[in-house]
Amino acid sequence: MQLYTTDFITGKNIETIGMVTGGAVTTKHVGQDFIAGVRKLVGGEVTEYSRMQDEAQAQATLAMMEDAKRMGADAIIAIRYSIGSIEGSSKMLAFGTAVKFV
């Protein structure tokens, strides 16, 4: 599955299939949450939360790709991400347009 943030693929003729989405909600265990809280007090990057966000993005991307595969897509274009939080969890939505090469 090819992934693109652009709205088209140079040199390829494509047929639009439809919108695809994938979501993920991830969280860290209490110990890592405590360490992250300490980091917030002293400053600097909160690596525990950065990793949590990266994991959520990867999971959402995989879920979006599965959605596109079910539709018979060759690629996904115009990929975007939306992030939010739910009580200490990282919520990530990936969405784009599934396309087929013609």
C-alpha positions as CSV (number, residue, x, y, z in Angstrom):
1,M,0.0,0.0,0.0
2,Q,1.5,3.3,-1.0
3,L,0.8,6.3,1.2
4,Y,0.8,10.0,0.1
5,T,0.0,13.3,1.8
6,T,-0.4,14.9,-1.6
7,D,-3.8,15.1,-3.4
8,F,-2.5,13.4,-6.5
9,I,0.4,11.1,-7.6
10,T,2.6,12.6,-10.3
11,G,2.8,10.3,-13.4
12,K,-0.1,8.0,-12.2
13,N,-3.7,7.8,-13.4
14,I,-5.9,7.2,-10.5
15,E,-9.5,6.3,-9.8
16,T,-11.0,7.5,-6.5
17,I,-12.6,4.7,-4.5
18,G,-13.6,6.7,-1.4
19,M,-12.6,7.9,2.1
20,V,-10.8,5.6,4.5
21,T,-10.2,6.1,8.2
22,G,-8.4,4.5,11.0
23,G,-8.4,5.3,14.7
24,A,-6.4,4.4,17.8
25,V,-6.6,5.4,21.5
26,T,-3.5,4.6,23.5
27,T,-2.4,5.1,27.0
28,K,0.6,4.6,29.3
29,H,0.6,2.7,32.5
30,V,0.7,4.5,35.9
31,G,4.5,4.3,36.3
32,Q,5.2,6.0,33.0
33,D,2.5,8.5,33.7
34,F,4.2,9.4,37.0
35,I,7.5,9.8,35.3
36,A,5.9,12.0,32.7
37,G,4.4,14.1,35.5
38,V,7.8,14.6,37.0
39,R,9.3,15.7,33.6
40,K,6.5,18.3,33.3
41,L,7.7,19.8,36.6
42,V,11.4,20.1,35.5
43,G,10.8,20.9,31.8
44,G,11.9,19.3,28.6
45,E,10.4,16.8,26.2
46,V,8.0,14.4,27.8
47,T,9.3,11.3,25.9
48,E,6.7,9.0,27.4
49,Y,3.9,11.0,25.8
50,S,5.9,11.5,22.5
51,R,6.2,7.7,22.2
52,M,2.5,7.3,23.1
53,Q,1.6,9.7,20.3
54,D,3.9,7.9,17.8
55,E,2.3,4.6,18.7
56,A,-1.2,6.0,18.3
57,Q,-0.3,7.4,14.9
58,A,1.2,4.1,13.7
59,Q,-1.8,2.1,14.9
60,A,-4.2,4.6,13.2
61,T,-2.2,4.4,10.0
62,L,-2.3,0.6,10.0
63,A,-6.1,0.6,10.6
64,M,-6.6,3.1,7.7
65,M,-4.5,0.9,5.5
66,E,-6.6,-2.2,6.4
67,D,-9.7,-0.1,5.5
68,A,-8.2,0.7,2.1
69,K,-7.2,-2.9,1.5
70,R,-10.8,-4.0,2.1
71,M,-11.9,-1.6,-0.6
72,G,-9.3,-2.9,-3.1
73,A,-7.1,0.3,-3.1
74,D,-3.6,0.5,-4.4
75,A,-2.8,3.7,-2.5
76,I,-4.1,6.3,-0.1
77,I,-3.7,10.0,-1.0
78,A,-4.4,13.2,0.9
79,I,-3.6,11.6,4.2
80,R,-4.2,13.7,7.3
81,Y,-4.1,13.1,11.0
82,S,-6.2,14.5,13.9
83,I,-5.1,14.1,17.5
84,G,-6.9,14.6,20.8
85,S,-6.9,13.3,24.3
86,I,-9.3,11.4,26.4
87,E,-8.5,11.4,30.2
88,G,-4.7,10.9,29.8
89,S,-5.0,8.8,26.6
90,S,-3.9,9.8,23.2
91,K,-6.6,9.6,20.5
92,M,-5.4,9.6,16.9
93,L,-7.5,9.6,13.7
94,A,-5.9,8.9,10.3
95,F,-8.0,9.6,7.2
96,G,-7.4,9.9,3.5
97,T,-8.7,9.0,0.0
98,A,-8.4,5.4,-1.2
99,V,-7.4,5.2,-4.9
100,K,-6.8,2.5,-7.5
101,F,-4.2,2.8,-10.3
102,V,-5.7,2.7,-13.8
